Structures are given as C-alpha cells and as structure tokens.
Amino acid sequence: MTTLFVSALAEEVAALPSTAEVLELGVGKVSAATRLAGHLRERPDVDLVVNVGTAGGLRGQAMGTVVEVGRVVQHDLDVDGISHLVGRTMPGGPLDLGRAGVTLATGDRFVTDRAVRASLATRADLVDMEGYAVVAACHALDIAVRVVKCVSDGADGDAAMTWQLAMDHCARALAIHLVDTGLLRAR
C-alpha cells in the first residue's frame, strides 16, 4: 500500500521521517484540491491519502489534542442556498469519511473572530482551510482518505499567535499519533 501524507505547510509534518512521502499543498481549498489532484494524476499507485495538519478548536479542546476527522463540511459555501436557487441538489455538501470522529469545517478564512467561532461551533468541532478539499479530491478519484488534525489554537483573537507557538508541538504530536495508529511506520 502506498500512502501519501499531505499538509498545507511543511511545518505541520516536520516531525515525519524522511521516508514518508509528503506533499505540501499550500493554504486554502483551491490550492489543496488542485495540487493534490495533479499529484495523484501522476501517481496512480497511491492507495491512501492522509491529510495531516493543524486546526482551530471550536469547543474548548486542549491545545495539542490530536483527533481523527469523521466528517467534513464547508463553512464558507452556502450549498443549501445555491441548491434552492437552482432547484436541484448541488455538490459541496457534507462528506463522511466512513468512521467515527469529529466534524471539521473547512473554509478559506483563518478564523479569529469569536462570533464566527461561536457560529461554526454549532455545526463542527474543528476548523481548518484544506481538509474538505482533500477529502473531495480523494472521493472524486476513488482514493481512500483519512484526516488527522492537531488542535493548534482556539479559533479566536489569539489564534495567530497560538498557532505559531503550537506548530512544533503539533508536528511531533501528529507524528506520534500516526505511528501509534499504524498509519506511519516508525523510523
């Protein structure tokens, strides 16, 4: 089985061994989807994509907590409104990963506003900027996908500072989790 580890930024997977195949996607849904799809077109031997990275906690999770995502949603696309407008169901709704886990809301916005955070917390546990795009690309190409996130900040006014401070710890915690769950072979 060939596993590809993907993250928005190299810093998020800095603790993975050099033997792990890693692809840096860039920040945001468009960059993640296009970079991943292009890479997978060139690598038909990839059986599993594991999205590894940081996420803002929406429900008071402790910084450094590593979780596996069970469902992804887009928080910046009104799929229901668009579907109603055109009179048919449009793509872009929630995607399930076939396992229990938290719900991740993905959008092209680094969440730092408490009101936005409170609204997102009514339908998700975590927030990031690439997870939905990774899952959507993998589903479209019929490739198995898992999403593993480390809580790096509280998606609030301190998020930018907290994220920077948490990066090294999250990279190490993610690597340990991947080994512990068998997704990554120890060095």
N, C-alpha and C positions, 0 to 999 in steps of 0.2 A: 504494500500500500504506500502510495506517495502522498505525503502530507505537505501542504503549503501553509505557512504561517503568514498572516497578513496583519499589518497595523498601519495606522495613519502616519505615524512618525517612528523613525528608527529608535528613538529613545525609549519607546514603550516595550521594545523587545531586546533591549541592550543586554539583558542577562541570559538570553538564549544562547546555547552553544553554537559555535561556528558551523557545526554540522547540520543545523536546522536550516531548511530552505525558507527564507524570509523575503517578503515583498513589501516595500514601503509604498503605500497607496497615495499619500498626500491627504490633505484635510478636506472634508466635505463629501457629500454624496456623489456628485458628478465625477470628481477625481477618483474616488474609490471605485465606483462602478466601471468607468471606462478603463482605468489602469488594470483592474482585476480581469475584466472580460478580455482585454487584449492579451494579457499574460496567459490566461487559460487557453486561448486560441492557439498559442504557440506551445502549450504544454498539455496535450491531451492525456498524459499519463497521471495527472493529478486526480486522486480519488477523494481527498478530503481537504477542505479549506478551513482553517481555524483562525477566526478573527480575534486577535489579542490586543487589548488596549485599555485605556483609562476611560472612566465615565464619571459623571457627576451623580452623586446620590441624592435622590429626591425625597427619601423617607427616613432621614437621620442615620443612615448606615455609617458605621465607623470607617474612617479613612484607612485604606489598606485592605479592606474586605474584598475577597475575590469571589465572584459569582459566575454561574453559567446562566446564559440567557435562554429562555424558553419561547419567547415571543418578541417580535419587533414591530414597531409602528412608526409612522412618520408624524412628527408633531407640527410640521410646517406645510403640510399639504392637506387641503380640505377635500378629501376623496368623496365623502358623502355629499357635500355641496355640489361638486362637479358632476357626480353621478346623477343627482337630482336635476341639475341644469340640462344635461344632455339626454336624460330619460333612460339611461342604462347604467349598469354597474361598470365602473372604470377601474383599471388596475391601480395599485398603490395602497390598498388596504392592509390590515394586519397580516403578518406572515408568522406561522407557527414553525418551530424547529423540531417538533416531534418528541420533545422531552420536557419534563417539569423544569421550571426555572423562573426567573424574574422577567418582567416586561421591560424592554429597552425602547425608549423614544428617541428617534434619530431626527436631526434637523440641521440645517446649515447655519446654525447660530450657536455660539458659545454662551450658554445660559448663565447669567449672573444676576438677573432681576428676581427678587423674592416673589413678586406677583406671578411672573411667568412660571417660576419653580412650583408655586402652590397649585397653579392650574395643571401643570404637567403631572404632578404627584397624584392627581385624581385618576389618572389612567396608566401610569407607569411607575416603575421603581427606580430607574436609572435614565440618564440622558447622555447621548453622545452625538457624533457628527458623521459616522460612517457605517455603523452596524447594519441598518436597514439595506443600504446599497449593496453591501457584501452578500447578505442573505438573498436579496432579489436576484443578483447576478448568478449566484450559485444555483438557485431554484430554476432560473431560465435555462441554465446549461446542464441541469440534472446532475449536479455535483454535491455530495454531502457537505454540510457546513455546520460548524459549531461556533458559538460566540462566547468568549470568556473575557470578562471585564474586571478591573480593579477600581474600586471607588477612590478617586483621587481628590475630590473636592465636594462641597455641598451645593453646587449649582446656585451660589448666592453671591453676594457682594465681594466675598473673599476668594472666589473661585480661581481667579487668575494666579494669585499669589500661592494659594494652597496647592494648585495643580503643579506648579513649578517645584515646590518643596517636596511633593509626594512622588515625583517621577521615578527617582532611583529606587525607592522602596517598592513602588508598584511593579516596576520591571522585575525585581527579584521575586516578589510575591507571585507574580504571574508565572515565572519560570518554575518555581517550586510547585505550584498548582498543576501545571502541565505535566510535570514528571509524576507527581502523586496520582494523577488520574490516568496515566498511561498514554496521554496524547503526545508526549515527548520522551525520548529515551534519555536517560541520564548520561552525562559525558563518559 
